[in-house]
């Protein structure tokens, strides 16, 4: 299935026009393109490589490779979709090389076989307090760690579909898989993620509203101090 190319902005150049400008050496246009799609490409690479530094390096390499062939872009799909395919190929190639190196030196490197946002809404338009920021950071780190643990076949589909909010058709074109496969992998990824998060949350509930330590000491001391202030009563 092909997607009809759309204009990058309401009155701006089409994706094909942008591609031709970059192919002609327009570095300003290239910079705008990179800033517009850096997050998408980084998230795609990161979902495959599971390494921040290597993902960043892969994105740079993918842009370089894209510039060499962008003149052949015909606008049959979105330019962003075309770029995701480039970064996917680059990241997958790096992953294969990493695994081959691991086999040679006998090191085990086996990878464990929203719109919805997991029904989690942590957006707050009011000024964020330090405590809220800390909680958000912890939630984000937990979610990122759980996404990293998803099987390879599901992880990139989930990131593109849930985090980047691509359509099923767009994900299928980006990864070269049928839309039915996208739906199946996305559904399975959500199930695995919820199951994994639920285990951590159930475990954490045991520590909720813990009573002890400083709080316990403060209450005991407070009561004793107040009792000391009462008039002495003889037996």
C-alpha positions as CSV (number, residue, x, y, z in Angstrom):
1,X,0.0,0.0,0.0
2,X,1.3,3.4,-0.9
3,X,0.7,6.6,1.0
4,X,-0.1,9.8,-0.8
5,X,2.7,12.4,-0.2
6,X,1.5,15.4,1.6
7,X,2.8,18.9,1.9
8,X,5.1,19.4,4.9
9,X,3.1,22.4,6.0
10,X,-0.2,23.9,4.9
11,X,1.6,26.3,2.5
12,X,5.1,24.8,2.5
13,X,6.9,22.7,0.0
14,X,6.0,19.1,-0.6
15,X,8.1,16.2,0.7
16,X,9.4,15.7,-2.8
17,X,10.3,19.3,-3.2
18,X,12.2,19.2,0.1
19,X,14.0,16.1,-1.1
20,X,15.0,17.8,-4.3
21,X,16.3,20.8,-2.5
22,X,18.5,18.7,-0.2
23,X,19.7,16.7,-3.2
24,X,20.8,20.0,-4.8
25,X,22.8,20.8,-1.8
26,X,20.5,23.0,0.3
27,X,21.9,22.6,3.8
28,X,19.4,24.9,5.4
29,X,16.6,22.6,4.2
30,X,18.6,19.6,5.4
31,X,19.0,21.1,8.8
32,X,15.2,21.8,9.0
33,X,14.5,18.2,8.0
34,X,16.8,16.8,10.6
35,X,15.4,18.9,13.4
36,X,11.9,17.9,12.4
37,X,12.6,14.2,12.4
38,X,15.5,13.7,14.8
39,X,13.3,12.4,17.6
40,X,11.5,10.0,15.3
41,X,14.7,8.5,13.9
42,X,16.4,8.4,17.3
43,X,13.5,6.5,18.9
44,X,13.5,4.1,16.0
45,X,17.2,3.4,16.2
46,X,17.0,3.2,20.0
47,X,14.2,0.7,19.9
48,X,16.4,-1.6,17.7
49,X,19.8,-1.1,19.3
50,X,18.8,-0.5,22.9
51,X,21.9,1.7,23.3
52,X,21.7,5.5,23.5
53,X,25.2,6.3,22.1
54,X,25.0,3.8,19.2
55,X,21.5,4.9,18.3
56,X,22.7,8.5,18.1
57,X,25.6,7.5,15.9
58,X,23.3,5.4,13.7
59,X,21.0,8.4,13.1
60,X,23.9,10.5,11.9
61,X,25.0,7.7,9.6
62,X,21.5,7.2,8.3
63,X,21.1,10.9,7.5
64,X,24.5,10.8,5.7
65,X,23.3,7.8,3.6
66,X,19.9,9.4,3.0
67,X,21.6,12.5,1.6
68,X,23.3,10.3,-1.0
69,X,20.1,8.9,-2.4
70,X,17.5,11.4,-1.5
71,X,17.4,12.7,-5.1
72,X,15.6,9.5,-6.0
73,X,12.8,10.1,-3.6
74,X,9.5,10.2,-5.6
75,X,7.0,11.1,-2.9
76,X,5.2,7.8,-3.1
77,X,5.2,7.7,0.7
78,X,5.9,10.4,3.4
79,X,9.5,11.5,3.6
80,X,9.5,10.7,7.3
81,X,8.5,7.1,6.4
82,X,11.3,6.9,3.9
83,X,13.7,8.1,6.5
84,X,12.5,5.6,9.1
85,X,13.2,2.8,6.6
86,X,16.8,4.1,6.1
87,X,17.4,4.3,9.9
88,X,15.8,0.9,10.4
89,X,18.1,-0.7,7.9
90,X,21.1,1.0,9.4
91,X,20.2,0.0,13.0
92,X,19.5,-3.6,12.0
93,X,22.8,-3.8,10.2
94,X,24.6,-2.6,13.3
95,X,22.7,-5.1,15.4
96,X,23.7,-7.9,13.2
97,X,27.4,-6.9,13.3
98,X,27.3,-6.6,17.0
99,X,25.9,-10.1,17.3
100,X,28.5,-11.5,14.9
101,X,31.3,-9.9,17.0
102,X,29.8,-11.4,20.1
103,X,29.8,-14.8,18.6
104,X,33.4,-14.6,17.5
105,X,34.6,-13.7,21.0
106,X,32.1,-16.1,22.6
107,X,30.2,-13.5,24.5
108,X,26.5,-14.1,25.0
109,X,24.6,-11.2,23.6
110,X,21.2,-12.9,23.3
111,X,18.4,-10.3,23.2
112,X,15.4,-11.3,25.2
113,X,13.2,-13.1,22.9
114,X,0.4,6.5,23.5
115,X,-2.1,7.7,21.4
116,X,-3.0,5.2,24.3
117,X,0.3,5.7,26.2
118,X,-0.7,2.6,28.2
119,X,-3.6,4.6,29.5
120,X,-1.1,6.6,31.5
121,X,-1.5,10.4,31.3
122,X,1.3,12.2,33.1
123,X,0.8,15.6,31.3
124,X,0.4,18.5,33.7
125,X,-0.1,22.0,32.3
126,X,0.4,23.6,35.7
127,X,3.9,24.4,36.9
128,X,5.6,21.2,37.9
129,X,6.7,20.8,41.4
130,X,10.1,19.1,42.2
131,X,8.3,16.1,43.7
132,X,6.1,15.7,40.6
133,X,9.2,16.0,38.3
134,X,10.9,13.3,40.3
135,X,7.9,11.0,40.0
136,X,7.6,11.7,36.2
137,X,11.3,10.8,35.8
138,X,10.9,7.6,37.7
139,X,7.8,6.6,35.7
140,X,9.6,7.4,32.4
141,X,12.7,5.4,33.4
142,X,10.5,2.4,34.4
143,X,8.6,2.6,31.2
144,X,11.7,2.9,29.0
145,X,13.3,-0.1,30.8
146,X,10.2,-2.2,30.2
147,X,10.0,-1.2,26.6
148,X,13.7,-2.2,26.2
149,X,12.8,-5.7,27.6
150,X,10.2,-6.3,24.8
151,X,11.2,-8.9,22.2
152,X,12.9,-7.5,19.1
153,X,9.9,-8.3,16.9
154,X,7.6,-6.2,19.0
155,X,9.7,-3.4,20.3
156,X,10.1,-1.2,17.2
157,X,6.5,-1.7,16.2
158,X,5.4,-0.5,19.7
159,X,7.7,2.5,19.6
160,X,6.6,3.7,16.2
161,X,2.9,2.9,16.9
162,X,2.5,4.0,20.5
163,X,5.3,6.6,21.1
164,X,5.5,8.1,17.6
165,X,1.8,7.6,17.0
166,X,2.2,6.3,13.4
167,X,-0.7,4.6,11.7
168,X,-0.7,0.9,11.2
169,X,-0.1,1.4,7.5
170,X,2.8,3.7,8.1
171,X,4.5,1.3,10.4
172,X,4.0,-1.5,7.9
173,X,5.6,0.5,5.1
174,X,8.5,1.6,7.4
175,X,9.3,-1.9,8.5
176,X,8.3,-3.8,5.4
177,X,5.7,-6.0,7.1
178,X,2.0,-6.5,6.5
179,X,-0.5,-4.4,8.4
180,X,-2.0,-7.5,10.0
181,X,1.5,-8.3,11.5
182,X,1.8,-4.7,12.8
183,X,-1.5,-5.0,14.6
184,X,-0.7,-8.4,16.0
185,X,2.8,-7.4,17.3
186,X,1.5,-4.1,18.7
187,X,-1.3,-5.9,20.6
188,X,1.1,-8.4,21.9
189,X,3.6,-5.7,22.9
190,X,1.0,-3.9,24.9
191,X,0.0,-7.0,26.7
192,X,3.6,-7.9,27.6
193,X,4.2,-4.3,28.7
194,X,1.2,-4.2,30.9
195,X,1.9,-7.5,32.4
196,X,5.5,-6.5,33.2
197,X,4.4,-3.2,34.7
198,X,1.7,-4.8,36.7
199,X,4.2,-7.1,38.4
200,X,6.4,-4.1,39.5
201,X,3.3,-2.1,40.6
202,X,2.0,-5.1,42.7
203,X,5.4,-5.4,44.3
204,X,5.6,-1.7,45.0
205,X,2.1,-1.6,46.6
206,X,3.6,-3.6,49.5
207,X,5.7,-0.5,50.3
208,X,2.9,2.0,49.9
209,X,2.2,4.3,52.9
210,X,4.9,2.6,54.9
211,X,4.8,3.4,58.6
212,X,8.2,3.4,60.3
213,X,11.5,5.0,60.7
214,X,11.4,8.8,61.1
215,X,7.6,9.1,60.9
216,X,7.1,6.5,63.6
217,X,9.8,8.2,65.8
218,X,8.2,11.6,65.4
219,X,4.8,10.4,66.4
220,X,6.1,8.6,69.5
221,X,8.2,11.6,70.5
222,X,5.3,14.0,69.9
223,X,3.0,12.0,72.1
224,X,5.5,11.6,74.9
225,X,6.4,15.3,74.8
226,X,2.7,16.3,75.1
227,X,2.2,13.9,78.0
228,X,5.2,15.4,79.8
229,X,3.5,18.8,79.6
230,X,0.4,17.6,81.4
231,X,0.1,18.4,85.1
232,X,1.4,15.6,87.2
233,X,-1.3,13.4,88.6
234,X,-0.8,11.4,91.6
235,X,-1.8,7.7,91.6
